[in-house]
Amino acid sequence: MTHNHIFDPKHAAFLESETRKAWQDPKEILELLTITTQMVAADLGCGNGFFTVPLSCKTKKVYGIDVQKEMLELLEQKLCKLKIENIELRLSGEKTIPLDDKHVDLLITVNTLHEFPDRTKTIKEIQRVLKPNGHVLIVDFKKEETPHGPPVQIRVSQLQAKQLFEEQGFSLIKSHELLYHYVLVFRRD
């Protein structure tokens, strides 16, 4: 991405830290979804796989998608070490998701909504790659000061996120509050 609010790979170790897990536990968040072992999922903005790996334990296949080659390389090393074979890595462009139409049952995107330069375009892309009645899980920072995260001025509020997705034909089916984040689950109609 060309703007300067994208996560710096130099801080990738923090993404796997116990500190982060204390306030953003993948197990707790993924339990908000109904996931089956027949599902194909995507983790948009997967980073080094903090959510991708646990998601792969619950699904048939996961696409780990990121705009940063360095993050995908870190995830690839982890997959080799853990001998995980049902995650396929894809380098994405700034405006497109490298998946076919109606390809995934579930798409998650964690701590990334504020990074998308054209949110409407990205949400349309999410809609394109999701199967009918597919689900999308959004986790992002609350629009308030927190010890971690991007500057408050670039954060997307929970209400704004809800409106952005509903404007593109998604239905909100669940919301949840974490210490520093909100979680929204939408269905593609």
C-alpha positions as CSV (number, residue, x, y, z in Angstrom):
1,M,0.0,0.0,0.0
2,T,1.2,3.5,-0.7
3,H,0.0,5.2,2.4
4,N,2.0,5.2,5.6
5,H,-0.5,3.6,8.1
6,I,0.3,0.0,7.1
7,F,1.8,-2.2,9.8
8,D,5.6,-2.3,9.8
9,P,6.9,-5.8,9.4
10,K,9.8,-4.9,11.8
11,H,7.3,-5.2,14.6
12,A,6.0,-8.6,13.5
13,A,7.0,-10.3,16.7
14,F,4.5,-8.2,18.6
15,L,1.7,-9.8,16.5
16,E,2.5,-13.2,18.1
17,S,3.0,-11.9,21.7
18,E,1.2,-13.0,24.8
19,T,0.4,-9.3,25.4
20,R,-1.6,-9.2,22.2
21,K,-3.3,-12.5,23.0
22,A,-4.5,-11.1,26.3
23,W,-6.6,-8.5,24.6
24,Q,-7.2,-10.1,21.2
25,D,-7.4,-13.9,21.6
26,P,-8.0,-15.6,18.2
27,K,-9.6,-18.6,19.9
28,E,-12.2,-16.4,21.7
29,I,-12.9,-14.4,18.5
30,L,-13.2,-17.3,16.2
31,E,-15.7,-18.9,18.6
32,L,-18.1,-16.1,17.7
33,L,-18.5,-17.8,14.2
34,T,-20.0,-21.1,13.2
35,I,-17.1,-22.7,11.3
36,T,-17.1,-26.2,9.8
37,T,-14.3,-28.3,8.5
38,Q,-15.8,-28.1,5.0
39,M,-15.4,-24.3,4.8
40,V,-13.0,-22.4,2.6
41,A,-11.9,-19.2,4.4
42,A,-9.7,-16.2,3.7
43,D,-7.7,-14.0,6.1
44,L,-7.4,-10.6,4.5
45,G,-4.4,-8.8,5.9
46,C,-3.1,-12.0,7.4
47,G,0.2,-10.6,8.5
48,N,2.3,-13.4,10.0
49,G,-0.7,-15.7,10.7
50,F,-1.9,-14.9,14.2
51,F,-5.5,-15.7,13.1
52,T,-4.7,-17.6,10.0
53,V,-3.1,-20.6,11.7
54,P,-6.0,-21.1,14.3
55,L,-8.5,-20.7,11.5
56,S,-6.8,-23.4,9.5
57,C,-7.4,-25.9,12.3
58,K,-11.2,-25.4,11.9
59,T,-11.6,-25.2,8.0
60,K,-10.8,-27.2,4.9
61,K,-8.6,-24.4,3.5
62,V,-7.5,-20.9,4.3
63,Y,-6.1,-18.3,2.0
64,G,-3.6,-16.1,3.8
65,I,-3.7,-12.8,1.9
66,D,-1.5,-9.7,2.5
67,V,-0.2,-6.8,0.6
68,Q,3.3,-7.1,2.2
69,K,5.5,-9.8,0.8
70,E,7.6,-9.7,4.0
71,M,4.6,-10.7,6.2
72,L,3.8,-13.6,3.8
73,E,7.4,-14.8,4.0
74,L,7.2,-14.8,7.8
75,L,4.0,-16.8,7.6
76,E,5.5,-19.2,5.1
77,Q,8.3,-19.9,7.5
78,K,5.8,-20.6,10.3
79,L,3.8,-23.0,8.1
80,C,6.9,-25.0,7.2
81,K,7.9,-25.2,10.8
82,L,4.4,-26.3,11.9
83,K,3.9,-28.5,8.8
84,I,0.6,-26.9,8.0
85,E,-0.6,-27.6,4.5
86,N,-4.1,-26.2,4.2
87,I,-3.1,-22.6,4.0
88,E,-2.3,-21.0,0.6
89,L,-0.6,-17.6,0.6
90,R,-1.5,-14.9,-1.8
91,L,0.0,-11.5,-2.3
92,S,-2.7,-9.0,-2.9
93,G,-2.9,-5.7,-4.7
94,E,-4.1,-2.5,-3.0
95,K,-7.5,-2.7,-4.8
96,T,-8.1,-6.3,-5.5
97,I,-8.4,-9.6,-3.6
98,P,-6.6,-12.4,-5.5
99,L,-9.5,-14.9,-5.4
100,D,-12.2,-15.9,-7.8
101,D,-15.8,-14.8,-7.5
102,K,-17.9,-16.5,-4.9
103,H,-14.9,-18.6,-3.7
104,V,-14.9,-18.5,0.1
105,D,-17.5,-19.2,2.8
106,L,-15.8,-17.0,5.3
107,L,-13.5,-14.0,5.2
108,I,-11.9,-12.5,8.3
109,T,-9.9,-9.2,8.4
110,V,-8.3,-8.2,11.7
111,N,-6.9,-4.7,12.5
112,T,-7.0,-3.8,8.8
113,L,-10.1,-1.8,8.1
114,H,-8.4,1.4,8.9
115,E,-5.6,0.5,6.5
116,F,-7.7,0.1,3.4
117,P,-7.2,3.2,1.2
118,D,-10.6,2.8,-0.5
119,R,-12.8,1.0,2.0
120,T,-15.9,0.9,-0.3
121,K,-13.8,-0.8,-3.1
122,T,-12.4,-3.3,-0.6
123,I,-15.8,-4.1,0.8
124,K,-17.1,-4.7,-2.8
125,E,-14.1,-7.0,-3.3
126,I,-15.0,-8.9,-0.1
127,Q,-18.6,-9.2,-1.4
128,R,-17.3,-10.5,-4.8
129,V,-15.2,-13.3,-3.3
130,L,-17.7,-14.4,-0.7
131,K,-20.3,-17.1,-1.6
132,P,-23.9,-16.1,-1.2
133,N,-24.8,-16.2,2.5
134,G,-21.0,-16.2,3.3
135,H,-19.8,-14.4,6.4
136,V,-17.2,-11.7,7.0
137,L,-15.7,-11.0,10.4
138,I,-14.2,-7.6,11.1
139,V,-12.1,-6.9,14.1
140,D,-10.7,-3.4,14.4
141,F,-9.6,-0.9,17.0
142,K,-12.2,1.2,18.7
143,K,-12.1,4.9,17.7
144,E,-10.5,5.9,21.1
145,E,-7.1,6.1,22.7
146,T,-5.7,2.7,23.4
147,P,-2.2,1.6,24.4
148,H,-1.7,-0.1,21.0
149,G,-2.8,0.6,17.5
150,P,-2.9,3.3,14.9
151,P,-3.6,7.0,15.5
152,V,-7.2,7.5,16.5
153,Q,-7.9,9.9,13.6
154,I,-7.4,7.1,11.0
155,R,-9.5,4.5,12.9
156,V,-12.9,3.5,11.7
157,S,-15.6,3.6,14.3
158,Q,-17.9,0.6,14.9
159,L,-20.9,2.6,13.6
160,Q,-19.0,3.7,10.5
161,A,-17.9,0.1,9.8
162,K,-21.4,-1.1,10.2
163,Q,-22.7,1.5,7.7
164,L,-19.9,0.8,5.2
165,F,-20.9,-2.9,5.0
166,E,-24.6,-2.4,5.1
167,E,-24.4,0.1,2.2
168,Q,-22.8,-2.7,0.2
169,G,-25.6,-5.2,1.0
170,F,-24.3,-7.0,4.0
171,S,-26.4,-7.7,7.1
172,L,-25.0,-7.4,10.6
173,I,-25.6,-10.7,12.4
174,K,-23.4,-10.3,15.5
175,S,-21.3,-7.7,17.3
176,H,-19.0,-8.1,20.3
177,E,-16.8,-5.8,22.3
178,L,-13.2,-6.5,23.3
179,L,-11.0,-4.4,25.5
180,Y,-9.6,-2.3,22.7
181,H,-11.5,-3.6,19.7
182,Y,-15.0,-4.2,18.3
183,V,-15.9,-7.4,16.4
184,L,-18.6,-7.3,13.7
185,V,-19.9,-10.4,11.8
186,F,-21.8,-9.7,8.6
187,R,-23.6,-12.0,6.2
188,R,-23.5,-11.5,2.4
189,D,-27.0,-11.3,1.2
